[in-house]
């Protein structure tokens, strides 16, 4: 794996310098030199946003953020998105956890593995990105894998790129079961039609925007054709060469760009506690 390091030297008084180390050939950068509990100078934030757009996923180790710190950090990037979790005082924080209190799970997405997906693509405006902070992690497993959908798109043949351009697909909130048990009934839950190939609004790069967990079918194709095409696109996204797999330590902060990545979770032992705090950032309509 080619590992390169970029230094971001800051020139304004009060600005913080930091380094970014590439974590895999296509995706992921580890940032050192920043304490995210402290306010960021405008020059530092501008450099950090540039690094985020370049690496798609940024990892910061050994951080200690309160809920409010995490939301404040998210605000540098956009509008924090509310939570579906009932447990947190700060409404922008969602818990991802398998911990049970009085028989009730305290967070969302509690147990086991999760297939590759981009967050909230069943909505008109899926998240722009999200920030996870690890509080408790299992001794093994529960890793989060991130796939570069740019790399997947770049690996398509010219003919496939031509064929896919202009196609749309239906994406549904269908992961109660996490496995496809049959054709999604669109009267049963939130779903949205989005382009199969998405153009990133800031970088202009194209990425594959269909995923294994939520994409149901490609609009206008016979089902047999859609069923043959979609797994080819998923497999391209999920190619090991296109992935960075994050092994969590307590105190990690990880932020991903939901417009050009997909993520999945590996299985972990049932008896082990896992607690991550997530703050989403509002996105826009994919094109
Ligand atoms: C998610 O899909 O947002 C959860 C990721 C994780 O639990 O690692």
py3Dmol code that shows the C-alpha trace and the ligand (Angstrom):
import py3Dmol

protein = """\
ATOM      1  CA  UNK A   1       0.000   0.000   0.000  1.00  0.00           C
ATOM      2  CA  UNK A   2       1.488   3.332  -0.972  1.00  0.00           C
ATOM      3  CA  UNK A   3       1.580   5.463   2.144  1.00  0.00           C
ATOM      4  CA  UNK A   4       2.099   9.146   1.699  1.00  0.00           C
ATOM      5  CA  UNK A   5       2.041  11.961   4.171  1.00  0.00           C
ATOM      6  CA  UNK A   6       0.918  15.512   3.482  1.00  0.00           C
ATOM      7  CA  UNK A   7       1.780  18.351   5.815  1.00  0.00           C
ATOM      8  CA  UNK A   8      -0.675  21.202   6.110  1.00  0.00           C
ATOM      9  CA  UNK A   9       1.355  24.093   7.419  1.00  0.00           C
ATOM     10  CA  UNK A  10      -0.740  27.007   8.642  1.00  0.00           C
ATOM     11  CA  UNK A  11       0.304  30.620   8.206  1.00  0.00           C
ATOM     12  CA  UNK A  12      -2.267  32.683  10.121  1.00  0.00           C
ATOM     13  CA  UNK A  13      -1.731  33.375  13.821  1.00  0.00           C
ATOM     14  CA  UNK A  14      -3.712  30.818  15.861  1.00  0.00           C
ATOM     15  CA  UNK A  15      -4.089  28.353  12.965  1.00  0.00           C
ATOM     16  CA  UNK A  16      -3.175  24.723  13.712  1.00  0.00           C
ATOM     17  CA  UNK A  17      -0.817  22.661  11.540  1.00  0.00           C
ATOM     18  CA  UNK A  18      -1.661  19.016  10.893  1.00  0.00           C
ATOM     19  CA  UNK A  19      -0.533  16.007   8.862  1.00  0.00           C
ATOM     20  CA  UNK A  20      -2.570  13.576   6.780  1.00  0.00           C
ATOM     21  CA  UNK A  21      -1.318  10.028   6.148  1.00  0.00           C
ATOM     22  CA  UNK A  22      -2.957   8.049   3.345  1.00  0.00           C
ATOM     23  CA  UNK A  23      -4.592   4.885   4.710  1.00  0.00           C
ATOM     24  CA  UNK A  24      -5.238   2.927   1.509  1.00  0.00           C
ATOM     25  CA  UNK A  25      -4.645   3.502  -2.214  1.00  0.00           C
ATOM     26  CA  UNK A  26      -8.071   5.025  -2.947  1.00  0.00           C
ATOM     27  CA  UNK A  27      -9.704   6.109   0.289  1.00  0.00           C
ATOM     28  CA  UNK A  28      -8.955   7.260   3.826  1.00  0.00           C
ATOM     29  CA  UNK A  29      -6.546   9.649   5.500  1.00  0.00           C
ATOM     30  CA  UNK A  30      -5.414   9.726   9.115  1.00  0.00           C
ATOM     31  CA  UNK A  31      -5.070  13.225  10.509  1.00  0.00           C
ATOM     32  CA  UNK A  32      -2.596  13.954  13.293  1.00  0.00           C
ATOM     33  CA  UNK A  33      -1.890  17.185  15.130  1.00  0.00           C
ATOM     34  CA  UNK A  34      -5.448  18.358  15.849  1.00  0.00           C
ATOM     35  CA  UNK A  35      -7.495  18.326  19.036  1.00  0.00           C
ATOM     36  CA  UNK A  36     -11.081  18.466  17.772  1.00  0.00           C
ATOM     37  CA  UNK A  37     -12.390  19.596  21.158  1.00  0.00           C
ATOM     38  CA  UNK A  38     -10.708  22.946  20.429  1.00  0.00           C
ATOM     39  CA  UNK A  39     -12.105  25.487  17.958  1.00  0.00           C
ATOM     40  CA  UNK A  40     -10.493  25.394  14.510  1.00  0.00           C
ATOM     41  CA  UNK A  41      -9.090  28.513  12.874  1.00  0.00           C
ATOM     42  CA  UNK A  42     -10.669  29.298   9.468  1.00  0.00           C
ATOM     43  CA  UNK A  43      -7.434  28.466   7.645  1.00  0.00           C
ATOM     44  CA  UNK A  44      -7.192  25.130   9.454  1.00  0.00           C
ATOM     45  CA  UNK A  45     -10.772  24.264   8.672  1.00  0.00           C
ATOM     46  CA  UNK A  46     -10.330  25.170   4.986  1.00  0.00           C
ATOM     47  CA  UNK A  47      -7.319  22.825   4.772  1.00  0.00           C
ATOM     48  CA  UNK A  48      -9.221  20.100   6.613  1.00  0.00           C
ATOM     49  CA  UNK A  49     -12.188  20.331   4.258  1.00  0.00           C
ATOM     50  CA  UNK A  50      -9.819  20.058   1.300  1.00  0.00           C
ATOM     51  CA  UNK A  51      -8.252  16.950   2.851  1.00  0.00           C
ATOM     52  CA  UNK A  52     -11.731  15.483   3.437  1.00  0.00           C
ATOM     53  CA  UNK A  53     -12.716  16.004  -0.198  1.00  0.00           C
ATOM     54  CA  UNK A  54      -9.465  14.403  -1.304  1.00  0.00           C
ATOM     55  CA  UNK A  55      -9.476  11.377   1.035  1.00  0.00           C
ATOM     56  CA  UNK A  56     -13.294  10.920   1.373  1.00  0.00           C
ATOM     57  CA  UNK A  57     -12.810   9.546   4.904  1.00  0.00           C
ATOM     58  CA  UNK A  58     -10.763  11.220   7.640  1.00  0.00           C
ATOM     59  CA  UNK A  59      -9.702   9.475  10.849  1.00  0.00           C
ATOM     60  CA  UNK A  60      -8.577  11.239  14.024  1.00  0.00           C
ATOM     61  CA  UNK A  61      -7.262   9.077  16.874  1.00  0.00           C
ATOM     62  CA  UNK A  62      -7.225   9.765  20.620  1.00  0.00           C
ATOM     63  CA  UNK A  63      -9.949  12.411  20.715  1.00  0.00           C
ATOM     64  CA  UNK A  64     -12.235  13.147  23.631  1.00  0.00           C
ATOM     65  CA  UNK A  65     -15.361  14.959  22.486  1.00  0.00           C
ATOM     66  CA  UNK A  66     -18.529  15.724  24.376  1.00  0.00           C
ATOM     67  CA  UNK A  67     -21.806  15.563  22.413  1.00  0.00           C
ATOM     68  CA  UNK A  68     -21.654  19.343  22.055  1.00  0.00           C
ATOM     69  CA  UNK A  69     -18.020  19.274  20.847  1.00  0.00           C
ATOM     70  CA  UNK A  70     -18.948  16.745  18.203  1.00  0.00           C
ATOM     71  CA  UNK A  71     -21.906  18.804  17.000  1.00  0.00           C
ATOM     72  CA  UNK A  72     -19.752  21.953  16.960  1.00  0.00           C
ATOM     73  CA  UNK A  73     -17.166  20.128  14.828  1.00  0.00           C
ATOM     74  CA  UNK A  74     -19.941  18.988  12.444  1.00  0.00           C
ATOM     75  CA  UNK A  75     -21.103  22.604  12.040  1.00  0.00           C
ATOM     76  CA  UNK A  76     -17.824  23.505  10.312  1.00  0.00           C
ATOM     77  CA  UNK A  77     -18.973  21.238   7.478  1.00  0.00           C
ATOM     78  CA  UNK A  78     -22.702  21.936   7.362  1.00  0.00           C
ATOM     79  CA  UNK A  79     -25.975  21.627   9.235  1.00  0.00           C
ATOM     80  CA  UNK A  80     -26.073  18.820  11.811  1.00  0.00           C
ATOM     81  CA  UNK A  81     -28.971  16.460  11.309  1.00  0.00           C
ATOM     82  CA  UNK A  82     -31.340  15.406  14.073  1.00  0.00           C
ATOM     83  CA  UNK A  83     -31.364  12.026  15.657  1.00  0.00           C
ATOM     84  CA  UNK A  84     -33.806   9.153  15.847  1.00  0.00           C
ATOM     85  CA  UNK A  85     -32.358   8.115  19.202  1.00  0.00           C
ATOM     86  CA  UNK A  86     -34.331   8.993  22.313  1.00  0.00           C
ATOM     87  CA  UNK A  87     -31.414   8.805  24.698  1.00  0.00           C
ATOM     88  CA  UNK A  88     -29.333  11.878  23.994  1.00  0.00           C
ATOM     89  CA  UNK A  89     -29.737  15.334  25.473  1.00  0.00           C
ATOM     90  CA  UNK A  90     -28.297  16.811  22.286  1.00  0.00           C
ATOM     91  CA  UNK A  91     -30.872  16.146  19.540  1.00  0.00           C
ATOM     92  CA  UNK A  92     -28.204  16.078  16.814  1.00  0.00           C
ATOM     93  CA  UNK A  93     -26.462  13.040  18.284  1.00  0.00           C
ATOM     94  CA  UNK A  94     -27.595   9.534  17.391  1.00  0.00           C
ATOM     95  CA  UNK A  95     -26.274   6.552  19.300  1.00  0.00           C
ATOM     96  CA  UNK A  96     -25.211   3.464  17.401  1.00  0.00           C
ATOM     97  CA  UNK A  97     -25.117   0.764  20.021  1.00  0.00           C
ATOM     98  CA  UNK A  98     -25.997  -2.783  20.985  1.00  0.00           C
ATOM     99  CA  UNK A  99     -26.048  -1.919  24.709  1.00  0.00           C
ATOM    100  CA  UNK A 100     -29.296  -2.806  26.439  1.00  0.00           C
ATOM    101  CA  UNK A 101     -30.677  -1.023  29.495  1.00  0.00           C
ATOM    102  CA  UNK A 102     -33.754  -2.495  31.162  1.00  0.00           C
ATOM    103  CA  UNK A 103     -34.056  -4.822  28.188  1.00  0.00           C
ATOM    104  CA  UNK A 104     -34.146  -1.902  25.715  1.00  0.00           C
ATOM    105  CA  UNK A 105     -31.382  -1.212  23.246  1.00  0.00           C
ATOM    106  CA  UNK A 106     -30.056   2.334  23.755  1.00  0.00           C
ATOM    107  CA  UNK A 107     -29.076   3.036  20.137  1.00  0.00           C
ATOM    108  CA  UNK A 108     -29.743   2.337  16.467  1.00  0.00           C
ATOM    109  CA  UNK A 109     -28.215  -0.348  14.234  1.00  0.00           C
ATOM    110  CA  UNK A 110     -27.400  -2.491  17.255  1.00  0.00           C
ATOM    111  CA  UNK A 111     -26.213  -5.956  16.307  1.00  0.00           C
ATOM    112  CA  UNK A 112     -24.041  -7.800  13.865  1.00  0.00           C
ATOM    113  CA  UNK A 113     -22.923  -7.003  10.395  1.00  0.00           C
ATOM    114  CA  UNK A 114     -24.357  -4.380   8.068  1.00  0.00           C
ATOM    115  CA  UNK A 115     -24.173  -4.577   4.296  1.00  0.00           C
ATOM    116  CA  UNK A 116     -22.649  -1.799   2.201  1.00  0.00           C
ATOM    117  CA  UNK A 117     -24.776   1.336   1.934  1.00  0.00           C
ATOM    118  CA  UNK A 118     -24.656   5.114   1.837  1.00  0.00           C
ATOM    119  CA  UNK A 119     -26.716   6.718   4.591  1.00  0.00           C
ATOM    120  CA  UNK A 120     -30.320   7.835   4.064  1.00  0.00           C
ATOM    121  CA  UNK A 121     -30.439   7.336   0.289  1.00  0.00           C
ATOM    122  CA  UNK A 122     -34.136   6.562   0.725  1.00  0.00           C
ATOM    123  CA  UNK A 123     -34.610  10.322   1.336  1.00  0.00           C
ATOM    124  CA  UNK A 124     -34.719  13.106  -1.231  1.00  0.00           C
ATOM    125  CA  UNK A 125     -31.572  14.629   0.276  1.00  0.00           C
ATOM    126  CA  UNK A 126     -29.307  11.925   1.672  1.00  0.00           C
ATOM    127  CA  UNK A 127     -26.690  12.995   4.238  1.00  0.00           C
ATOM    128  CA  UNK A 128     -23.690  14.909   2.933  1.00  0.00           C
ATOM    129  CA  UNK A 129     -21.549  13.133   5.479  1.00  0.00           C
ATOM    130  CA  UNK A 130     -21.406  11.928   9.038  1.00  0.00           C
ATOM    131  CA  UNK A 131     -19.069  11.927  12.013  1.00  0.00           C
ATOM    132  CA  UNK A 132     -18.678   8.918  14.295  1.00  0.00           C
ATOM    133  CA  UNK A 133     -16.970   9.015  17.693  1.00  0.00           C
ATOM    134  CA  UNK A 134     -16.211   5.717  19.439  1.00  0.00           C
ATOM    135  CA  UNK A 135     -16.976   5.403  23.149  1.00  0.00           C
ATOM    136  CA  UNK A 136     -16.942   1.598  23.641  1.00  0.00           C
ATOM    137  CA  UNK A 137     -15.676  -0.965  21.129  1.00  0.00           C
ATOM    138  CA  UNK A 138     -15.590  -4.781  21.073  1.00  0.00           C
ATOM    139  CA  UNK A 139     -12.249  -6.549  21.443  1.00  0.00           C
ATOM    140  CA  UNK A 140     -12.605  -7.825  17.887  1.00  0.00           C
ATOM    141  CA  UNK A 141     -14.903  -7.207  14.933  1.00  0.00           C
ATOM    142  CA  UNK A 142     -17.412  -4.417  14.460  1.00  0.00           C
ATOM    143  CA  UNK A 143     -15.003  -2.793  12.007  1.00  0.00           C
ATOM    144  CA  UNK A 144     -16.428  -0.255   9.592  1.00  0.00           C
ATOM    145  CA  UNK A 145     -15.383  -0.635   5.944  1.00  0.00           C
ATOM    146  CA  UNK A 146     -15.502   2.328   3.583  1.00  0.00           C
ATOM    147  CA  UNK A 147     -15.614   1.933  -0.188  1.00  0.00           C
ATOM    148  CA  UNK A 148     -14.656   4.630  -2.665  1.00  0.00           C
ATOM    149  CA  UNK A 149     -17.450   4.909  -5.204  1.00  0.00           C
ATOM    150  CA  UNK A 150     -15.149   7.115  -7.326  1.00  0.00           C
ATOM    151  CA  UNK A 151     -12.705   4.224  -7.644  1.00  0.00           C
ATOM    152  CA  UNK A 152     -15.584   1.910  -8.532  1.00  0.00           C
ATOM    153  CA  UNK A 153     -16.799   4.300 -11.234  1.00  0.00           C
ATOM    154  CA  UNK A 154     -13.295   4.771 -12.618  1.00  0.00           C
ATOM    155  CA  UNK A 155     -13.024   0.978 -12.978  1.00  0.00           C
ATOM    156  CA  UNK A 156     -16.101   0.780 -15.246  1.00  0.00           C
ATOM    157  CA  UNK A 157     -15.596   0.253 -18.953  1.00  0.00           C
ATOM    158  CA  UNK A 158     -16.295   3.178 -21.249  1.00  0.00           C
ATOM    159  CA  UNK A 159     -19.313   1.248 -22.586  1.00  0.00           C
ATOM    160  CA  UNK A 160     -20.712   0.731 -19.047  1.00  0.00           C
ATOM    161  CA  UNK A 161     -20.220   4.417 -18.220  1.00  0.00           C
ATOM    162  CA  UNK A 162     -22.176   5.354 -21.345  1.00  0.00           C
ATOM    163  CA  UNK A 163     -24.922   2.815 -20.618  1.00  0.00           C
ATOM    164  CA  UNK A 164     -25.336   3.862 -16.961  1.00  0.00           C
ATOM    165  CA  UNK A 165     -25.357   7.593 -17.525  1.00  0.00           C
ATOM    166  CA  UNK A 166     -28.911   8.927 -17.140  1.00  0.00           C
ATOM    167  CA  UNK A 167     -30.239   5.794 -15.403  1.00  0.00           C
ATOM    168  CA  UNK A 168     -31.960   6.059 -12.039  1.00  0.00           C
ATOM    169  CA  UNK A 169     -32.659   3.505  -9.309  1.00  0.00           C
ATOM    170  CA  UNK A 170     -35.100   3.112  -6.421  1.00  0.00           C
ATOM    171  CA  UNK A 171     -33.514   3.138  -2.954  1.00  0.00           C
ATOM    172  CA  UNK A 172     -35.548   2.038   0.038  1.00  0.00           C
ATOM    173  CA  UNK A 173     -35.403   1.982   3.802  1.00  0.00           C
ATOM    174  CA  UNK A 174     -35.428  -1.792   3.939  1.00  0.00           C
ATOM    175  CA  UNK A 175     -32.859  -2.876   6.465  1.00  0.00           C
ATOM    176  CA  UNK A 176     -35.048  -4.101   9.296  1.00  0.00           C
ATOM    177  CA  UNK A 177     -34.206  -7.524   7.961  1.00  0.00           C
ATOM    178  CA  UNK A 178     -30.904  -6.490   6.326  1.00  0.00           C
ATOM    179  CA  UNK A 179     -31.393  -9.191   3.737  1.00  0.00           C
ATOM    180  CA  UNK A 180     -33.431  -9.079   0.606  1.00  0.00           C
ATOM    181  CA  UNK A 181     -36.441 -11.245   1.249  1.00  0.00           C
ATOM    182  CA  UNK A 182     -38.221 -10.353  -1.939  1.00  0.00           C
ATOM    183  CA  UNK A 183     -39.195  -7.323  -3.961  1.00  0.00           C
ATOM    184  CA  UNK A 184     -39.596  -4.147  -1.891  1.00  0.00           C
ATOM    185  CA  UNK A 185     -43.165  -2.970  -1.676  1.00  0.00           C
ATOM    186  CA  UNK A 186     -42.881   0.808  -2.189  1.00  0.00           C
ATOM    187  CA  UNK A 187     -46.126   1.403  -0.316  1.00  0.00           C
ATOM    188  CA  UNK A 188     -44.424   0.084   2.833  1.00  0.00           C
ATOM    189  CA  UNK A 189     -41.646   2.527   3.608  1.00  0.00           C
ATOM    190  CA  UNK A 190     -39.599   5.559   2.588  1.00  0.00           C
ATOM    191  CA  UNK A 191     -37.934   5.267  -0.794  1.00  0.00           C
ATOM    192  CA  UNK A 192     -36.416   7.602  -3.375  1.00  0.00           C
ATOM    193  CA  UNK A 193     -35.250   7.454  -6.935  1.00  0.00           C
ATOM    194  CA  UNK A 194     -31.688   8.703  -7.437  1.00  0.00           C
ATOM    195  CA  UNK A 195     -29.181   8.585 -10.285  1.00  0.00           C
ATOM    196  CA  UNK A 196     -27.194   5.365 -10.625  1.00  0.00           C
ATOM    197  CA  UNK A 197     -24.110   7.507 -11.237  1.00  0.00           C
ATOM    198  CA  UNK A 198     -23.800  10.552  -9.002  1.00  0.00           C
ATOM    199  CA  UNK A 199     -21.687  13.641  -9.661  1.00  0.00           C
ATOM    200  CA  UNK A 200     -20.082  15.045  -6.529  1.00  0.00           C
ATOM    201  CA  UNK A 201     -21.224  18.678  -6.234  1.00  0.00           C
ATOM    202  CA  UNK A 202     -17.853  19.925  -4.955  1.00  0.00           C
ATOM    203  CA  UNK A 203     -15.233  17.816  -6.737  1.00  0.00           C
ATOM    204  CA  UNK A 204     -17.153  17.171  -9.965  1.00  0.00           C
ATOM    205  CA  UNK A 205     -16.044  13.516  -9.843  1.00  0.00           C
ATOM    206  CA  UNK A 206     -18.492  10.725 -10.627  1.00  0.00           C
ATOM    207  CA  UNK A 207     -19.236   7.744  -8.408  1.00  0.00           C
ATOM    208  CA  UNK A 208     -21.532   4.713  -8.410  1.00  0.00           C
ATOM    209  CA  UNK A 209     -24.588   5.553  -6.323  1.00  0.00           C
ATOM    210  CA  UNK A 210     -26.343   2.190  -5.913  1.00  0.00           C
ATOM    211  CA  UNK A 211     -25.697  -0.020  -2.910  1.00  0.00           C
ATOM    212  CA  UNK A 212     -26.368  -3.573  -1.775  1.00  0.00           C
ATOM    213  CA  UNK A 213     -28.424  -2.738   1.310  1.00  0.00           C
ATOM    214  CA  UNK A 214     -30.886  -0.236  -0.071  1.00  0.00           C
ATOM    215  CA  UNK A 215     -31.042  -0.192  -3.869  1.00  0.00           C
ATOM    216  CA  UNK A 216     -34.024  -2.154  -5.123  1.00  0.00           C
ATOM    217  CA  UNK A 217     -34.053  -1.878  -8.898  1.00  0.00           C
ATOM    218  CA  UNK A 218     -33.040   0.265 -11.819  1.00  0.00           C
ATOM    219  CA  UNK A 219     -35.933   2.230 -13.229  1.00  0.00           C
ATOM    220  CA  UNK A 220     -37.066   1.350 -16.744  1.00  0.00           C
ATOM    221  CA  UNK A 221     -35.070  -1.874 -17.110  1.00  0.00           C
ATOM    222  CA  UNK A 222     -36.708  -5.299 -17.178  1.00  0.00           C
ATOM    223  CA  UNK A 223     -36.306  -6.762 -13.678  1.00  0.00           C
ATOM    224  CA  UNK A 224     -34.076  -9.586 -14.896  1.00  0.00           C
ATOM    225  CA  UNK A 225     -31.720  -7.051 -16.465  1.00  0.00           C
ATOM    226  CA  UNK A 226     -31.728  -4.857 -13.359  1.00  0.00           C
ATOM    227  CA  UNK A 227     -31.128  -7.915 -11.155  1.00  0.00           C
ATOM    228  CA  UNK A 228     -28.135  -8.867 -13.286  1.00  0.00           C
ATOM    229  CA  UNK A 229     -26.660  -5.363 -13.452  1.00  0.00           C
ATOM    230  CA  UNK A 230     -26.956  -4.225  -9.831  1.00  0.00           C
ATOM    231  CA  UNK A 231     -24.790  -6.973  -8.269  1.00  0.00           C
ATOM    232  CA  UNK A 232     -22.052  -6.183 -10.827  1.00  0.00           C
ATOM    233  CA  UNK A 233     -22.064  -2.556  -9.658  1.00  0.00           C
ATOM    234  CA  UNK A 234     -22.126  -3.509  -5.966  1.00  0.00           C
ATOM    235  CA  UNK A 235     -19.214  -5.889  -6.436  1.00  0.00           C
ATOM    236  CA  UNK A 236     -17.220  -3.151  -8.096  1.00  0.00           C
ATOM    237  CA  UNK A 237     -17.827  -0.824  -5.140  1.00  0.00           C
ATOM    238  CA  UNK A 238     -16.920  -3.581  -2.685  1.00  0.00           C
ATOM    239  CA  UNK A 239     -13.689  -4.678  -4.375  1.00  0.00           C
ATOM    240  CA  UNK A 240     -11.036  -4.969  -1.646  1.00  0.00           C
ATOM    241  CA  UNK A 241      -8.769  -2.573  -3.559  1.00  0.00           C
ATOM    242  CA  UNK A 242     -11.445   0.151  -3.248  1.00  0.00           C
ATOM    243  CA  UNK A 243     -11.861  -0.217   0.520  1.00  0.00           C
ATOM    244  CA  UNK A 244     -10.404   1.138   3.744  1.00  0.00           C
ATOM    245  CA  UNK A 245     -11.350  -0.983   6.771  1.00  0.00           C
ATOM    246  CA  UNK A 246     -11.360   0.902  10.044  1.00  0.00           C
ATOM    247  CA  UNK A 247     -10.525  -1.042  13.205  1.00  0.00           C
ATOM    248  CA  UNK A 248     -11.978   1.031  16.015  1.00  0.00           C
ATOM    249  CA  UNK A 249     -10.165   2.166  19.137  1.00  0.00           C
ATOM    250  CA  UNK A 250     -11.881   4.118  21.891  1.00  0.00           C
ATOM    251  CA  UNK A 251     -11.497   7.846  21.183  1.00  0.00           C
ATOM    252  CA  UNK A 252     -11.555   7.657  17.391  1.00  0.00           C
ATOM    253  CA  UNK A 253     -13.365  10.296  15.402  1.00  0.00           C
ATOM    254  CA  UNK A 254     -14.085   9.343  11.816  1.00  0.00           C
ATOM    255  CA  UNK A 255     -15.892  11.425   9.232  1.00  0.00           C
ATOM    256  CA  UNK A 256     -16.979  10.248   5.806  1.00  0.00           C
ATOM    257  CA  UNK A 257     -18.282  11.939   2.710  1.00  0.00           C
ATOM    258  CA  UNK A 258     -21.576  10.157   2.062  1.00  0.00           C
ATOM    259  CA  UNK A 259     -21.688  11.475  -1.522  1.00  0.00           C
ATOM    260  CA  UNK A 260     -18.775   9.388  -2.760  1.00  0.00           C
ATOM    261  CA  UNK A 261     -18.472   6.470  -0.313  1.00  0.00           C
ATOM    262  CA  UNK A 262     -20.398   3.485   0.962  1.00  0.00           C
ATOM    263  CA  UNK A 263     -19.835   1.764   4.271  1.00  0.00           C
ATOM    264  CA  UNK A 264     -20.502  -1.605   5.870  1.00  0.00           C
ATOM    265  CA  UNK A 265     -19.882  -3.182   9.275  1.00  0.00           C
ATOM    266  CA  UNK A 266     -18.263  -6.513  10.039  1.00  0.00           C
ATOM    267  CA  UNK A 267     -19.859  -8.868  12.554  1.00  0.00           C
ATOM    268  CA  UNK A 268     -18.882  -8.756  16.244  1.00  0.00           C
ATOM    269  CA  UNK A 269     -19.549 -10.981  19.277  1.00  0.00           C
ATOM    270  CA  UNK A 270     -23.014 -10.642  20.746  1.00  0.00           C
ATOM    271  CA  UNK A 271     -21.823 -10.299  24.330  1.00  0.00           C
ATOM    272  CA  UNK A 272     -19.450  -7.380  23.641  1.00  0.00           C
ATOM    273  CA  UNK A 273     -20.487  -3.768  24.104  1.00  0.00           C
ATOM    274  CA  UNK A 274     -20.216  -1.315  21.223  1.00  0.00           C
ATOM    275  CA  UNK A 275     -21.169   2.361  21.438  1.00  0.00           C
ATOM    276  CA  UNK A 276     -20.531   5.014  18.803  1.00  0.00           C
ATOM    277  CA  UNK A 277     -21.992   8.509  18.663  1.00  0.00           C
ATOM    278  CA  UNK A 278     -23.011   9.751  15.241  1.00  0.00           C
ATOM    279  CA  UNK A 279     -23.733  13.266  14.010  1.00  0.00           C
ATOM    280  CA  UNK A 280     -25.036  13.490  10.442  1.00  0.00           C
ATOM    281  CA  UNK A 281     -24.584  16.509   8.168  1.00  0.00           C
ATOM    282  CA  UNK A 282     -27.414  17.638   5.925  1.00  0.00           C
ATOM    283  CA  UNK A 283     -26.974  16.899   2.230  1.00  0.00           C
ATOM    284  CA  UNK A 284     -28.476  17.918  -1.069  1.00  0.00           C
ATOM    285  CA  UNK A 285     -30.356  16.255  -3.900  1.00  0.00           C
ATOM    286  CA  UNK A 286     -28.054  13.952  -5.884  1.00  0.00           C
ATOM    287  CA  UNK A 287     -27.600  14.591  -9.616  1.00  0.00           C
TER     288      UNK A 287
END
"""
ligand_1 = """\
8
LIG
C -23.685 2.996 10.017
O -23.985 2.334 9.059
O -23.895 4.228 10.046
C -23.078 2.308 11.231
C -21.655 2.009 11.081
C -21.104 1.188 12.214
O -21.811 0.830 13.147
O -19.916 0.877 12.154
"""
view = py3Dmol.view(width=600, height=400)
view.addModel(protein, "pdb")
view.setStyle({"model": 0}, {"cartoon": {"style": "trace"}})
view.addModel(ligand_1, "xyz")
view.setStyle({"model": 1}, {"stick": {}})
view.zoomTo()
view.show()
